[in-house]
Amino acid sequence: MTTSIVVFWLDGVMYVYWNIRLSEYRLRLGQRPMLSSTLAREICEMEADLCSAFSDPNRILILYALNEKPLNVSEITAELEIPQSTTSRHLKILRDRGLVISSRQGTSVEYRLSDPRLIDALDVLRSVLRDRIARRANLMDVADA
């Protein structure tokens, strides 16, 4: 499913359109904008759908590989040493979520990241993970002392 989002302001009201739905919230001077519960839930569902693409290590490895350069299925399969059917299945998921885009190059299809900020997001997750591991290691040191 492809999600289209259009955001615009009109007379102090932010309008957010996605998949033919219209949600709005009013911006009050000096206050943070409050999302309606429906809008907040729909945004969270979109975020969860996006994050579900990160739920498999092979998909994360594919994203990092595509960050280096555009690749076709055979190149990704060889680089990650996974079956071609697995590679194709993961690429379909990433493409359906809008994380990769494909283009035909002669007889093969080449894949690339749709947005380089995806790698920034993965790097933030790695940083959080690194900090959690370090805290646990410190707890183990304290427990052993």
VMD Tcl script that builds the backbone (N, CA, C; Angstrom):
set m [mol new atoms 435]
animate dup $m
set s [atomselect $m all]
$s set {name element resname resid chain x y z} {
  {N N MET 1 A 0.842 -1.171 0.000}
  {CA C MET 1 A 0.000 0.000 0.000}
  {C C MET 1 A 0.889 1.237 0.000}
  {N N THR 2 A 0.652 2.139 -0.887}
  {CA C THR 2 A 1.381 3.396 -0.939}
  {C C THR 2 A 0.579 4.450 -0.206}
  {N N THR 3 A 1.254 5.176 0.666}
  {CA C THR 3 A 0.597 6.229 1.418}
  {C C THR 3 A 1.047 7.564 0.861}
  {N N SER 4 A 0.093 8.405 0.520}
  {CA C SER 4 A 0.390 9.748 0.048}
  {C C SER 4 A -0.002 10.736 1.132}
  {N N ILE 5 A 0.883 11.670 1.409}
  {CA C ILE 5 A 0.611 12.671 2.438}
  {C C ILE 5 A 0.760 14.052 1.815}
  {N N VAL 6 A -0.216 14.905 2.068}
  {CA C VAL 6 A -0.165 16.299 1.638}
  {C C VAL 6 A -0.475 17.141 2.865}
  {N N VAL 7 A 0.370 18.113 3.153}
  {CA C VAL 7 A 0.179 18.985 4.309}
  {C C VAL 7 A 0.171 20.427 3.820}
  {N N PHE 8 A -0.809 21.212 4.296}
  {CA C PHE 8 A -0.808 22.637 3.979}
  {C C PHE 8 A -1.535 23.397 5.084}
  {N N TRP 9 A -1.228 24.688 5.167}
  {CA C TRP 9 A -1.845 25.581 6.143}
  {C C TRP 9 A -2.831 26.486 5.427}
  {N N LEU 10 A -3.980 26.726 6.050}
  {CA C LEU 10 A -4.963 27.651 5.512}
  {C C LEU 10 A -5.666 28.311 6.687}
  {N N ASP 11 A -5.538 29.621 6.801}
  {CA C ASP 11 A -6.168 30.379 7.883}
  {C C ASP 11 A -5.838 29.813 9.262}
  {N N GLY 12 A -4.562 29.505 9.488}
  {CA C GLY 12 A -4.129 29.035 10.799}
  {C C GLY 12 A -4.476 27.591 11.108}
  {N N VAL 13 A -4.982 26.858 10.143}
  {CA C VAL 13 A -5.331 25.451 10.355}
  {C C VAL 13 A -4.429 24.596 9.482}
  {N N MET 14 A -3.817 23.577 10.087}
  {CA C MET 14 A -3.010 22.649 9.314}
  {C C MET 14 A -3.912 21.527 8.815}
  {N N TYR 15 A -3.904 21.287 7.520}
  {CA C TYR 15 A -4.666 20.200 6.918}
  {C C TYR 15 A -3.693 19.103 6.507}
  {N N VAL 16 A -3.980 17.886 6.896}
  {CA C VAL 16 A -3.151 16.740 6.549}
  {C C VAL 16 A -4.027 15.752 5.794}
  {N N TYR 17 A -3.680 15.490 4.547}
  {CA C TYR 17 A -4.418 14.529 3.732}
  {C C TYR 17 A -3.563 13.281 3.563}
  {N N TRP 18 A -4.134 12.122 3.752}
  {CA C TRP 18 A -3.483 10.893 3.331}
  {C C TRP 18 A -4.560 9.880 3.002}
  {N N ASN 19 A -4.354 9.222 1.906}
  {CA C ASN 19 A -5.305 8.224 1.408}
  {C C ASN 19 A -6.744 8.726 1.467}
  {N N ILE 20 A -6.982 9.925 0.988}
  {CA C ILE 20 A -8.306 10.544 0.859}
  {C C ILE 20 A -8.889 10.987 2.199}
  {N N ARG 21 A -8.203 10.827 3.303}
  {CA C ARG 21 A -8.737 11.272 4.590}
  {C C ARG 21 A -8.238 12.679 4.876}
  {N N LEU 22 A -9.047 13.440 5.549}
  {CA C LEU 22 A -8.650 14.785 5.954}
  {C C LEU 22 A -8.720 14.845 7.467}
  {N N SER 23 A -7.619 15.225 8.075}
  {CA C SER 23 A -7.607 15.456 9.510}
  {C C SER 23 A -7.012 16.841 9.718}
  {N N GLU 24 A -7.383 17.488 10.772}
  {CA C GLU 24 A -6.858 18.824 11.004}
  {C C GLU 24 A -6.665 19.054 12.493}
  {N N TYR 25 A -5.825 19.968 12.800}
  {CA C TYR 25 A -5.750 20.472 14.161}
  {C C TYR 25 A -5.416 21.950 14.092}
  {N N ARG 26 A -5.850 22.650 15.100}
  {CA C ARG 26 A -5.640 24.090 15.120}
  {C C ARG 26 A -4.416 24.423 15.964}
  {N N LEU 27 A -3.661 25.359 15.477}
  {CA C LEU 27 A -2.479 25.808 16.171}
  {C C LEU 27 A -2.845 27.049 16.976}
  {N N ARG 28 A -2.761 26.947 18.290}
  {CA C ARG 28 A -3.056 28.096 19.150}
  {C C ARG 28 A -1.748 28.804 19.486}
  {N N LEU 29 A -1.822 30.093 19.469}
  {CA C LEU 29 A -0.641 30.901 19.709}
  {C C LEU 29 A -0.027 30.547 21.061}
  {N N GLY 30 A 1.277 30.256 21.066}
  {CA C GLY 30 A 1.987 29.972 22.307}
  {C C GLY 30 A 1.798 28.558 22.820}
  {N N GLN 31 A 1.085 27.703 22.107}
  {CA C GLN 31 A 0.879 26.326 22.552}
  {C C GLN 31 A 1.379 25.370 21.484}
  {N N ARG 32 A 1.762 24.187 21.937}
  {CA C ARG 32 A 2.100 23.145 20.981}
  {C C ARG 32 A 0.815 22.664 20.332}
  {N N PRO 33 A 0.868 22.355 19.051}
  {CA C PRO 33 A -0.338 21.851 18.406}
  {C C PRO 33 A -0.747 20.512 19.005}
  {N N MET 34 A -2.038 20.347 19.205}
  {CA C MET 34 A -2.571 19.100 19.746}
  {C C MET 34 A -3.175 18.298 18.603}
  {N N LEU 35 A -2.779 17.060 18.496}
  {CA C LEU 35 A -3.344 16.198 17.475}
  {C C LEU 35 A -4.640 15.607 17.987}
  {N N SER 36 A -5.608 15.475 17.120}
  {CA C SER 36 A -6.816 14.762 17.513}
  {C C SER 36 A -6.427 13.309 17.732}
  {N N SER 37 A -7.176 12.601 18.554}
  {CA C SER 37 A -6.829 11.208 18.839}
  {C C SER 37 A -6.873 10.368 17.569}
  {N N THR 38 A -7.778 10.687 16.660}
  {CA C THR 38 A -7.857 9.948 15.399}
  {C C THR 38 A -6.613 10.190 14.559}
  {N N LEU 39 A -6.208 11.448 14.446}
  {CA C LEU 39 A -5.019 11.781 13.676}
  {C C LEU 39 A -3.783 11.155 14.312}
  {N N ALA 40 A -3.666 11.260 15.633}
  {CA C ALA 40 A -2.514 10.686 16.327}
  {C C ALA 40 A -2.441 9.181 16.090}
  {N N ARG 41 A -3.574 8.498 16.174}
  {CA C ARG 41 A -3.598 7.046 15.953}
  {C C ARG 41 A -3.198 6.709 14.520}
  {N N GLU 42 A -3.715 7.446 13.552}
  {CA C GLU 42 A -3.395 7.171 12.155}
  {C C GLU 42 A -1.916 7.420 11.867}
  {N N ILE 43 A -1.355 8.472 12.457}
  {CA C ILE 43 A 0.076 8.733 12.282}
  {C C ILE 43 A 0.886 7.614 12.918}
  {N N CYS 44 A 0.486 7.169 14.107}
  {CA C CYS 44 A 1.191 6.069 14.773}
  {C C CYS 44 A 1.103 4.779 13.965}
  {N N GLU 45 A -0.028 4.537 13.334}
  {CA C GLU 45 A -0.164 3.353 12.475}
  {C C GLU 45 A 0.783 3.443 11.282}
  {N N MET 46 A 0.911 4.634 10.708}
  {CA C MET 46 A 1.839 4.817 9.591}
  {C C MET 46 A 3.281 4.616 10.057}
  {N N GLU 47 A 3.616 5.122 11.253}
  {CA C GLU 47 A 4.961 4.935 11.795}
  {C C GLU 47 A 5.241 3.457 12.059}
  {N N ALA 48 A 4.260 2.750 12.619}
  {CA C ALA 48 A 4.430 1.323 12.896}
  {C C ALA 48 A 4.624 0.541 11.603}
  {N N ASP 49 A 3.883 0.909 10.568}
  {CA C ASP 49 A 4.028 0.247 9.275}
  {C C ASP 49 A 5.432 0.464 8.722}
  {N N LEU 50 A 5.932 1.685 8.835}
  {CA C LEU 50 A 7.286 1.985 8.386}
  {C C LEU 50 A 8.310 1.200 9.201}
  {N N CYS 51 A 8.144 1.201 10.525}
  {CA C CYS 51 A 9.099 0.510 11.394}
  {C C CYS 51 A 9.075 -1.000 11.198}
  {N N SER 52 A 7.942 -1.544 10.774}
  {CA C SER 52 A 7.878 -2.992 10.563}
  {C C SER 52 A 8.864 -3.434 9.484}
  {N N ALA 53 A 9.234 -2.530 8.599}
  {CA C ALA 53 A 10.226 -2.867 7.580}
  {C C ALA 53 A 11.594 -3.127 8.201}
  {N N PHE 54 A 11.840 -2.595 9.390}
  {CA C PHE 54 A 13.115 -2.791 10.081}
  {C C PHE 54 A 13.116 -4.046 10.953}
  {N N SER 55 A 12.038 -4.833 10.921}
  {CA C SER 55 A 11.898 -5.944 11.866}
  {C C SER 55 A 12.634 -7.211 11.450}
  {N N ASP 56 A 13.342 -7.191 10.348}
  {CA C ASP 56 A 14.107 -8.359 9.917}
  {C C ASP 56 A 15.553 -7.943 9.654}
  {N N PRO 57 A 16.516 -8.674 10.212}
  {CA C PRO 57 A 17.924 -8.301 10.016}
  {C C PRO 57 A 18.343 -8.254 8.547}
  {N N ASN 58 A 17.795 -9.151 7.723}
  {CA C ASN 58 A 18.156 -9.132 6.300}
  {C C ASN 58 A 17.713 -7.841 5.627}
  {N N ARG 59 A 16.554 -7.324 6.004}
  {CA C ARG 59 A 16.095 -6.069 5.401}
  {C C ARG 59 A 16.998 -4.911 5.819}
  {N N ILE 60 A 17.434 -4.918 7.060}
  {CA C ILE 60 A 18.357 -3.869 7.513}
  {C C ILE 60 A 19.672 -3.964 6.744}
  {N N LEU 61 A 20.175 -5.189 6.568}
  {CA C LEU 61 A 21.412 -5.375 5.803}
  {C C LEU 61 A 21.241 -4.923 4.351}
  {N N ILE 62 A 20.073 -5.180 3.771}
  {CA C ILE 62 A 19.801 -4.721 2.405}
  {C C ILE 62 A 19.847 -3.194 2.346}
  {N N LEU 63 A 19.237 -2.534 3.327}
  {CA C LEU 63 A 19.248 -1.066 3.339}
  {C C LEU 63 A 20.673 -0.529 3.435}
  {N N TYR 64 A 21.497 -1.121 4.311}
  {CA C TYR 64 A 22.887 -0.674 4.415}
  {C C TYR 64 A 23.648 -0.927 3.113}
  {N N ALA 65 A 23.390 -2.068 2.467}
  {CA C ALA 65 A 24.061 -2.361 1.191}
  {C C ALA 65 A 23.655 -1.345 0.128}
  {N N LEU 66 A 22.375 -1.008 0.083}
  {CA C LEU 66 A 21.901 -0.040 -0.909}
  {C C LEU 66 A 22.377 1.373 -0.599}
  {N N ASN 67 A 22.759 1.615 0.631}
  {CA C ASN 67 A 23.319 2.919 0.973}
  {C C ASN 67 A 24.677 3.118 0.294}
  {N N GLU 68 A 25.391 2.020 0.062}
  {CA C GLU 68 A 26.700 2.103 -0.593}
  {C C GLU 68 A 26.558 2.424 -2.077}
  {N N LYS 69 A 25.601 1.735 -2.734}
  {CA C LYS 69 A 25.382 1.951 -4.164}
  {C C LYS 69 A 24.129 1.196 -4.581}
  {N N PRO 70 A 23.505 1.596 -5.683}
  {CA C PRO 70 A 22.358 0.845 -6.197}
  {C C PRO 70 A 22.796 -0.563 -6.606}
  {N N LEU 71 A 21.941 -1.541 -6.344}
  {CA C LEU 71 A 22.259 -2.941 -6.641}
  {C C LEU 71 A 21.054 -3.639 -7.242}
  {N N ASN 72 A 21.315 -4.715 -8.004}
  {CA C ASN 72 A 20.218 -5.549 -8.473}
  {C C ASN 72 A 20.072 -6.753 -7.536}
  {N N VAL 73 A 19.062 -7.566 -7.758}
  {CA C VAL 73 A 18.767 -8.688 -6.864}
  {C C VAL 73 A 19.957 -9.635 -6.757}
  {N N SER 74 A 20.581 -9.951 -7.879}
  {CA C SER 74 A 21.718 -10.886 -7.867}
  {C C SER 74 A 22.883 -10.334 -7.050}
  {N N GLU 75 A 23.141 -9.051 -7.179}
  {CA C GLU 75 A 24.239 -8.435 -6.421}
  {C C GLU 75 A 23.944 -8.434 -4.923}
  {N N ILE 76 A 22.704 -8.140 -4.557}
  {CA C ILE 76 A 22.323 -8.161 -3.136}
  {C C ILE 76 A 22.422 -9.583 -2.597}
  {N N THR 77 A 21.933 -10.554 -3.377}
  {CA C THR 77 A 21.982 -11.960 -2.982}
  {C C THR 77 A 23.422 -12.393 -2.723}
  {N N ALA 78 A 24.326 -12.030 -3.630}
  {CA C ALA 78 A 25.732 -12.403 -3.477}
  {C C ALA 78 A 26.368 -11.709 -2.282}
  {N N GLU 79 A 26.064 -10.438 -2.103}
  {CA C GLU 79 A 26.679 -9.681 -1.005}
  {C C GLU 79 A 26.225 -10.182 0.360}
  {N N LEU 80 A 24.938 -10.499 0.490}
  {CA C LEU 80 A 24.408 -10.924 1.789}
  {C C LEU 80 A 24.460 -12.433 1.991}
  {N N GLU 81 A 24.770 -13.170 0.916}
  {CA C GLU 81 A 24.845 -14.634 0.970}
  {C C GLU 81 A 23.545 -15.244 1.485}
  {N N ILE 82 A 22.435 -14.797 0.890}
  {CA C ILE 82 A 21.117 -15.346 1.204}
  {C C ILE 82 A 20.471 -15.781 -0.109}
  {N N PRO 83 A 19.494 -16.689 -0.056}
  {CA C PRO 83 A 18.852 -17.139 -1.296}
  {C C PRO 83 A 18.184 -15.985 -2.049}
  {N N GLN 84 A 18.142 -16.114 -3.371}
  {CA C GLN 84 A 17.545 -15.062 -4.193}
  {C C GLN 84 A 16.069 -14.878 -3.872}
  {N N SER 85 A 15.364 -15.976 -3.560}
  {CA C SER 85 A 13.937 -15.848 -3.228}
  {C C SER 85 A 13.750 -15.019 -1.956}
  {N N THR 86 A 14.653 -15.192 -0.993}
  {CA C THR 86 A 14.600 -14.408 0.248}
  {C C THR 86 A 14.870 -12.937 -0.047}
  {N N THR 87 A 15.875 -12.690 -0.873}
  {CA C THR 87 A 16.203 -11.312 -1.255}
  {C C THR 87 A 15.016 -10.644 -1.932}
  {N N SER 88 A 14.401 -11.346 -2.874}
  {CA C SER 88 A 13.260 -10.782 -3.604}
  {C C SER 88 A 12.089 -10.493 -2.677}
  {N N ARG 89 A 11.840 -11.403 -1.732}
  {CA C ARG 89 A 10.730 -11.204 -0.785}
  {C C ARG 89 A 10.974 -9.959 0.065}
  {N N HIS 90 A 12.199 -9.805 0.560}
  {CA C HIS 90 A 12.512 -8.641 1.393}
  {C C HIS 90 A 12.480 -7.344 0.583}
  {N N LEU 91 A 12.947 -7.390 -0.648}
  {CA C LEU 91 A 12.892 -6.194 -1.493}
  {C C LEU 91 A 11.451 -5.774 -1.761}
  {N N LYS 92 A 10.567 -6.741 -1.928}
  {CA C LYS 92 A 9.150 -6.415 -2.139}
  {C C LYS 92 A 8.584 -5.692 -0.919}
  {N N ILE 93 A 8.914 -6.184 0.268}
  {CA C ILE 93 A 8.439 -5.543 1.501}
  {C C ILE 93 A 8.986 -4.120 1.592}
  {N N LEU 94 A 10.275 -3.961 1.338}
  {CA C LEU 94 A 10.889 -2.630 1.405}
  {C C LEU 94 A 10.305 -1.693 0.351}
  {N N ARG 95 A 10.033 -2.222 -0.828}
  {CA C ARG 95 A 9.439 -1.405 -1.893}
  {C C ARG 95 A 8.002 -1.029 -1.547}
  {N N ASP 96 A 7.231 -1.991 -1.021}
  {CA C ASP 96 A 5.843 -1.709 -0.638}
  {C C ASP 96 A 5.757 -0.660 0.460}
  {N N ARG 97 A 6.745 -0.609 1.344}
  {CA C ARG 97 A 6.768 0.378 2.428}
  {C C ARG 97 A 7.358 1.708 1.971}
  {N N GLY 98 A 7.859 1.749 0.741}
  {CA C GLY 98 A 8.410 2.988 0.199}
  {C C GLY 98 A 9.834 3.275 0.623}
  {N N LEU 99 A 10.558 2.264 1.114}
  {CA C LEU 99 A 11.926 2.488 1.576}
  {C C LEU 99 A 12.955 2.341 0.462}
  {N N VAL 100 A 12.619 1.574 -0.562}
  {CA C VAL 100 A 13.501 1.456 -1.719}
  {C C VAL 100 A 12.690 1.733 -2.981}
  {N N ILE 101 A 13.400 2.168 -4.001}
  {CA C ILE 101 A 12.773 2.372 -5.305}
  {C C ILE 101 A 13.536 1.524 -6.318}
  {N N SER 102 A 12.842 1.136 -7.352}
  {CA C SER 102 A 13.465 0.286 -8.363}
  {C C SER 102 A 13.370 0.952 -9.726}
  {N N SER 103 A 14.347 0.622 -10.559}
  {CA C SER 103 A 14.329 1.105 -11.939}
  {C C SER 103 A 14.978 0.047 -12.822}
  {N N ARG 104 A 14.442 -0.102 -14.000}
  {CA C ARG 104 A 14.972 -1.097 -14.936}
  {C C ARG 104 A 16.247 -0.555 -15.563}
  {N N GLN 105 A 17.298 -1.378 -15.518}
  {CA C GLN 105 A 18.583 -1.063 -16.140}
  {C C GLN 105 A 18.903 -2.198 -17.106}
  {N N GLY 106 A 18.518 -2.034 -18.345}
  {CA C GLY 106 A 18.712 -3.109 -19.324}
  {C C GLY 106 A 17.782 -4.268 -19.007}
  {N N THR 107 A 18.380 -5.428 -18.738}
  {CA C THR 107 A 17.568 -6.617 -18.449}
  {C C THR 107 A 17.342 -6.839 -16.963}
  {N N SER 108 A 17.961 -6.036 -16.119}
  {CA C SER 108 A 17.793 -6.236 -14.672}
  {C C SER 108 A 17.113 -5.027 -14.031}
  {N N VAL 109 A 16.675 -5.233 -12.809}
  {CA C VAL 109 A 16.041 -4.168 -12.030}
  {C C VAL 109 A 17.025 -3.752 -10.945}
  {N N GLU 110 A 17.294 -2.467 -10.880}
  {CA C GLU 110 A 18.234 -1.919 -9.905}
  {C C GLU 110 A 17.450 -1.277 -8.766}
  {N N TYR 111 A 17.914 -1.497 -7.539}
  {CA C TYR 111 A 17.254 -0.960 -6.352}
  {C C TYR 111 A 18.156 0.072 -5.700}
  {N N ARG 112 A 17.514 1.108 -5.124}
  {CA C ARG 112 A 18.254 2.143 -4.382}
  {C C ARG 112 A 17.378 2.629 -3.235}
  {N N LEU 113 A 18.010 3.258 -2.256}
  {CA C LEU 113 A 17.255 3.825 -1.134}
  {C C LEU 113 A 16.351 4.942 -1.638}
  {N N SER 114 A 15.162 5.025 -1.085}
  {CA C SER 114 A 14.263 6.117 -1.457}
  {C C SER 114 A 14.629 7.406 -0.730}
  {N N ASP 115 A 15.283 7.273 0.427}
  {CA C ASP 115 A 15.628 8.444 1.230}
  {C C ASP 115 A 16.851 8.104 2.081}
  {N N PRO 116 A 17.950 8.833 1.932}
  {CA C PRO 116 A 19.159 8.519 2.700}
  {C C PRO 116 A 18.985 8.685 4.215}
  {N N ARG 117 A 17.941 9.387 4.638}
  {CA C ARG 117 A 17.710 9.551 6.079}
  {C C ARG 117 A 17.343 8.235 6.751}
  {N N LEU 118 A 16.973 7.231 5.965}
  {CA C LEU 118 A 16.704 5.911 6.540}
  {C C LEU 118 A 17.942 5.380 7.253}
  {N N ILE 119 A 19.106 5.608 6.663}
  {CA C ILE 119 A 20.351 5.157 7.287}
  {C C ILE 119 A 20.614 5.959 8.556}
  {N N ASP 120 A 20.296 7.249 8.543}
  {CA C ASP 120 A 20.421 8.055 9.762}
  {C C ASP 120 A 19.550 7.474 10.871}
  {N N ALA 121 A 18.331 7.070 10.522}
  {CA C ALA 121 A 17.422 6.478 11.513}
  {C C ALA 121 A 17.993 5.170 12.048}
  {N N LEU 122 A 18.532 4.340 11.166}
  {CA C LEU 122 A 19.142 3.087 11.615}
  {C C LEU 122 A 20.366 3.356 12.487}
  {N N ASP 123 A 21.133 4.380 12.148}
  {CA C ASP 123 A 22.298 4.735 12.960}
  {C C ASP 123 A 21.883 5.190 14.357}
  {N N VAL 124 A 20.774 5.924 14.463}
  {CA C VAL 124 A 20.258 6.326 15.778}
  {C C VAL 124 A 19.863 5.084 16.575}
  {N N LEU 125 A 19.188 4.142 15.924}
  {CA C LEU 125 A 18.816 2.903 16.612}
  {C C LEU 125 A 20.048 2.151 17.097}
  {N N ARG 126 A 21.097 2.105 16.279}
  {CA C ARG 126 A 22.340 1.442 16.696}
  {C C ARG 126 A 22.965 2.153 17.888}
  {N N SER 127 A 22.904 3.466 17.897}
  {CA C SER 127 A 23.451 4.232 19.016}
  {C C SER 127 A 22.691 3.931 20.305}
  {N N VAL 128 A 21.368 3.874 20.211}
  {CA C VAL 128 A 20.548 3.524 21.378}
  {C C VAL 128 A 20.900 2.118 21.849}
  {N N LEU 129 A 21.035 1.190 20.919}
  {CA C LEU 129 A 21.388 -0.187 21.260}
  {C C LEU 129 A 22.762 -0.253 21.926}
  {N N ARG 130 A 23.728 0.481 21.385}
  {CA C ARG 130 A 25.070 0.518 21.961}
  {C C ARG 130 A 25.021 1.026 23.401}
  {N N ASP 131 A 24.236 2.082 23.658}
  {CA C ASP 131 A 24.112 2.623 25.013}
  {C C ASP 131 A 23.464 1.614 25.954}
  {N N ARG 132 A 22.459 0.898 25.480}
  {CA C ARG 132 A 21.795 -0.118 26.313}
  {C C ARG 132 A 22.762 -1.237 26.669}
  {N N ILE 133 A 23.566 -1.665 25.694}
  {CA C ILE 133 A 24.548 -2.725 25.952}
  {C C ILE 133 A 25.580 -2.244 26.961}
  {N N ALA 134 A 26.030 -1.003 26.825}
  {CA C ALA 134 A 27.018 -0.451 27.758}
  {C C ALA 134 A 26.447 -0.368 29.170}
  {N N ARG 135 A 25.180 0.047 29.305}
  {CA C ARG 135 A 24.559 0.114 30.636}
  {C C ARG 135 A 24.457 -1.271 31.263}
  {N N ARG 136 A 24.091 -2.256 30.464}
  {CA C ARG 136 A 23.998 -3.624 30.988}
  {C C ARG 136 A 25.367 -4.142 31.405}
  {N N ALA 137 A 26.391 -3.808 30.626}
  {CA C ALA 137 A 27.748 -4.223 30.980}
  {C C ALA 137 A 28.165 -3.579 32.296}
  {N N ASN 138 A 27.812 -2.306 32.486}
  {CA C ASN 138 A 28.125 -1.626 33.746}
  {C C ASN 138 A 27.394 -2.275 34.909}
  {N N LEU 139 A 26.147 -2.666 34.704}
  {CA C LEU 139 A 25.395 -3.350 35.756}
  {C C LEU 139 A 26.053 -4.670 36.117}
  {N N MET 140 A 26.557 -5.376 35.121}
  {CA C MET 140 A 27.237 -6.649 35.380}
  {C C MET 140 A 28.513 -6.411 36.177}
  {N N ASP 141 A 29.248 -5.337 35.849}
  {CA C ASP 141 A 30.468 -5.008 36.585}
  {C C ASP 141 A 30.148 -4.693 38.039}
  {N N VAL 142 A 29.081 -3.939 38.265}
  {CA C VAL 142 A 28.666 -3.588 39.625}
  {C C VAL 142 A 28.244 -4.844 40.378}
  {N N ALA 143 A 27.512 -5.713 39.715}
  {CA C ALA 143 A 27.043 -6.946 40.359}
  {C C ALA 143 A 28.203 -7.867 40.710}
  {N N ASP 144 A 29.249 -7.880 39.895}
  {CA C ASP 144 A 30.408 -8.739 40.149}
  {C C ASP 144 A 31.319 -8.173 41.231}
  {N N ALA 145 A 31.208 -6.880 41.511}
  {CA C ALA 145 A 32.114 -6.242 42.481}
  {C C ALA 145 A 31.745 -6.549 43.907}
}
mol reanalyze $m
mol bondsrecalc $m
mol representation Tube
mol addrep $m
